Amino acid sequence: MRAGLLRDKITIQKPTTSKNEYGSTEITWADVYNTRAQVAYQNGYKKTGANEIYNIDKIYFTIRSNMTIENTYRILFKDKKFKIDFVKINPYPAASQQIETEVINE
C-alpha cells in the first residue's frame, strides 16, 4: 500500500450501550481509531422510504489492515457519518482493508 494515497483523516467508532437516568438503554458511539484513508466515491442512487426520497452515496475507504473493523462500526468523515456495509481484506500485496459504506441520512 502506498502511504501517499492515504490523504484523508477518518474516525472509526463502535457502538456502546449505557443506561440513562430513567433506566432505558441508549446507544452511544466511542472512538476506536483515528487514521488516514484513501477515499473513493463509487456511485449514488435514490431510494424511497416513509414517503421520502433519500439520496444514497456509496463510498469506499481503503485503510491499513492492522485494525480490526466490524460491520457494526461507523466512520466519521468530513462531518458525515457512514454505515459500514462490507469489509474486504486484501492480504497481498498491499495489506489493506477496503470498507464499503453508505451515508447515514439523519
C-alpha positions in Angstrom: 0.0 0.0 0.0 1.3 3.4 -0.9 1.3 5.7 2.1 0.9 8.8 -0.1 -2.6 7.7 -1.1 -3.9 7.8 2.5 -4.7 11.5 2.4 -7.9 11.9 4.3 -8.4 11.7 8.1 -11.2 9.5 9.3 -12.5 8.4 12.7 -13.9 4.9 13.2 -16.4 4.5 16.1 -18.0 1.5 17.7 -21.4 1.4 19.4 -21.6 1.1 23.2 -24.7 0.7 25.3 -25.3 2.6 28.5 -28.3 3.3 30.8 -29.7 6.8 31.1 -31.1 8.3 34.3 -34.5 6.7 33.6 -33.1 3.2 33.2 -33.6 2.8 29.5 -30.7 1.7 27.2 -29.0 4.2 24.9 -26.5 3.6 22.2 -23.5 5.9 22.3 -20.5 5.9 20.0 -16.9 5.7 21.2 -13.9 6.4 19.0 -11.8 3.3 18.3 -9.4 4.5 15.7 -8.2 7.8 14.2 -6.5 7.0 11.0 -5.8 8.0 7.4 -7.6 6.6 4.4 -7.9 6.7 0.7 -11.5 7.7 -0.2 -13.2 6.7 -3.5 -16.7 7.8 -4.3 -18.2 4.8 -6.0 -21.7 5.7 -7.0 -25.0 7.1 -5.8 -28.7 6.4 -6.2 -32.1 7.4 -4.9 -34.2 5.4 -2.5 -37.7 6.0 -1.2 -39.0 5.2 2.2 -41.6 6.6 4.6 -42.9 8.8 1.7 -39.5 10.5 1.3 -36.8 10.3 -1.3 -33.2 9.7 0.0 -30.0 10.1 -1.9 -27.6 7.3 -1.1 -23.9 7.7 -1.7 -21.7 4.6 -1.9 -18.1 5.4 -0.7 -15.1 3.1 -0.3 -12.5 3.8 2.3 -9.1 2.0 2.0 -7.1 1.8 5.2 -4.2 -0.3 6.5 -5.0 -3.8 7.7 -3.6 -3.6 11.2 -7.0 -2.6 12.6 -10.0 -4.9 13.4 -13.1 -3.4 11.8 -16.6 -4.8 12.3 -19.9 -4.2 10.4 -21.4 -2.6 13.5 -18.9 0.2 13.5 -19.3 3.5 11.7 -17.0 6.0 10.1 -16.9 9.8 10.5 -15.5 11.7 7.5 -15.9 15.4 6.7 -18.8 15.9 9.2 -20.8 13.0 7.8 -21.5 9.6 9.2 -21.1 6.4 7.2 -22.6 3.0 7.9 -20.3 0.1 7.1 -21.8 -2.4 4.7 -18.8 -4.7 4.0 -15.2 -5.0 4.9 -12.8 -6.6 2.4 -9.3 -7.6 3.5 -6.6 -7.5 0.8 -3.7 -9.5 2.3 -1.4 -9.4 -0.7 0.4 -7.4 -1.9 -0.9 -4.3 -0.2 -2.0 -5.4 3.3 -5.0 -3.2 3.3 -8.8 -3.2 4.0 -11.4 -1.8 1.7 -14.5 -0.7 3.6 -17.7 -0.2 1.6 -20.0 2.3 3.2 -23.1 4.4 2.6 -24.0 7.8 4.1 -26.3 7.8 7.1 -29.2 10.2 6.4 -30.2 11.9 9.6 
